[in-house]
Every structure is written in C-alpha cells, then in structure tokens.
Amino acid sequence: NVPKSCLNPDQKNIDDFAFCVSQTKKCKNIKAKNGEYVPCDGPCPKTCTFSDAVHQGNIVHSGNIDMFRNCTVIEGSLTILDTTFNGFQSNYSFGPRHAPMDLAKLEVFSTLKEVTGFINIQAHHPRFTNLSAFRNLETIGGRHLTEYFSALYIVKTSLELLNLESLRQIRSGAVAILENSDLCYAEKINWQKITKSPRRVLIQNNKSPELCIIENV
C-alpha cells in the first residue's frame, strides 16, 4: 500500500513520482509497473517542459532553477550563460531581474538523464570548472539545435574538464567545443561513438593537450 502522503491532492492517480519523493521517505524510489509499485531504477521518472517561448531562450537562472528538481527528462533545451550566475534580466530591460544564482544550484541537474533539444553553455565563473552536475546525463536529442546546428555547444567558458561521465548518445546535430582556454581533454572523448554525425564534431582552440599534461590537470 502507498501511504496517503504520496497522493498528489490535485490528481486521483499517482503519476508524479517526484511528488512522492518530496512528501515522504517511505515512498522513495517507487513507480507504477503493471499496476504494482516497485523500486525505481535510480530517480523516479519525471518529465519537465522548458519551452523557449515561455522561458526566454531556455536560459537557466535563479528564477527557474528549482523547476528542474527531480527531473529525469527535459522536453526542451538548456542554456547556461554568464547571466545565469550574475543575474538575469527577463525581456532585456523591461522584465523582472532575477538575483545571481549560486553555482551549487546546478546540482538539481544530477537526476537528469535526457534533454530532448540542445545544451548551450557559454558561461564564465571562477567556480564553474566542470559539468559534473550533468554526470547522469545519457542522451541529448537534438530535436532543436543552436549555433553551428549544434546539439552540444560549449564556447568561451571557464570549464577545465567536461565530466559528462554518462553521455552515450547525441541523436541529431553537431558538437561544437570552441575557445575554452582552460578546457582539457575534450578531444579525448570518443565523439564518433556518441554522435550520429561524426563529421560534425568541431573541437578547436581549447587548452593544448601538452599544457594539460604539464599542469597535471
């Protein structure tokens, strides 16, 4: 039996398993399967929608970061810019201004397994040195693409390592990793295995492999 505290008061059926997780530890890692509740394999499934029209260019900031809590799939795309950390102004100078975001907030993406669109990262911050918050990300769909027709676009960031430990496939679109002066070993990843378009992998002007070895990165 599922405790009453797992029931979403707005719904007759339990279909938001993250709601269960947030309500009681007794419901942690349960999901419906063949009419029964069995342990989840990892986080309980939760699909979140992040639309460009509603969220001003799919930009992550302090005003929307909490909506990604417990998401395993994001229907949409993610953009992380300097304004993500420094403070984001909606609709340029006419919308509300969101406060600067603590880098630790990116940990909400630790449950994420798939993004159906693209991931665009162009942020520079002293503590933004890797993408370990996306350590469980397995799939980038490329249903929508960004610059250079990319599904993964990482340009002019403060990243030193990618740490995309679980990334297994990019279904459509290019990979562009450019002009990241501190980034090491991006070229060591087997992108041909991950992407269906191996000719569309552009990795240029990052930190030289020789310097990475000398500095023992």
Secondary structure as GFF3:
##gff-version 3
##sequence-region A 1 217
A	DSSP	three_ten_helix	4	6	.	.	.	ID=ss1
A	DSSP	alpha_helix	17	23	.	.	.	ID=ss2
A	DSSP	three_ten_helix	25	27	.	.	.	ID=ss3
A	DSSP	beta_strand	30	33	.	.	.	ID=ss4
A	DSSP	beta_strand	36	39	.	.	.	ID=ss5
A	DSSP	beta_strand	47	50	.	.	.	ID=ss6
A	DSSP	three_ten_helix	65	68	.	.	.	ID=ss7
A	DSSP	beta_strand	73	76	.	.	.	ID=ss8
A	DSSP	beta_strand	78	81	.	.	.	ID=ss9
A	DSSP	alpha_helix	82	86	.	.	.	ID=ss10
A	DSSP	beta_strand	88	89	.	.	.	ID=ss11
A	DSSP	beta_strand	97	98	.	.	.	ID=ss12
A	DSSP	three_ten_helix	103	111	.	.	.	ID=ss13
A	DSSP	beta_strand	114	115	.	.	.	ID=ss14
A	DSSP	beta_strand	119	122	.	.	.	ID=ss15
A	DSSP	three_ten_helix	132	134	.	.	.	ID=ss16
A	DSSP	beta_strand	139	140	.	.	.	ID=ss17
A	DSSP	three_ten_helix	147	149	.	.	.	ID=ss18
A	DSSP	beta_strand	150	155	.	.	.	ID=ss19
A	DSSP	beta_strand	169	170	.	.	.	ID=ss20
A	DSSP	beta_strand	174	178	.	.	.	ID=ss21
A	DSSP	three_ten_helix	186	188	.	.	.	ID=ss22
A	DSSP	alpha_helix	191	194	.	.	.	ID=ss23
A	DSSP	three_ten_helix	198	200	.	.	.	ID=ss24
A	DSSP	beta_strand	201	204	.	.	.	ID=ss25
A	DSSP	alpha_helix	209	214	.	.	.	ID=ss26
###
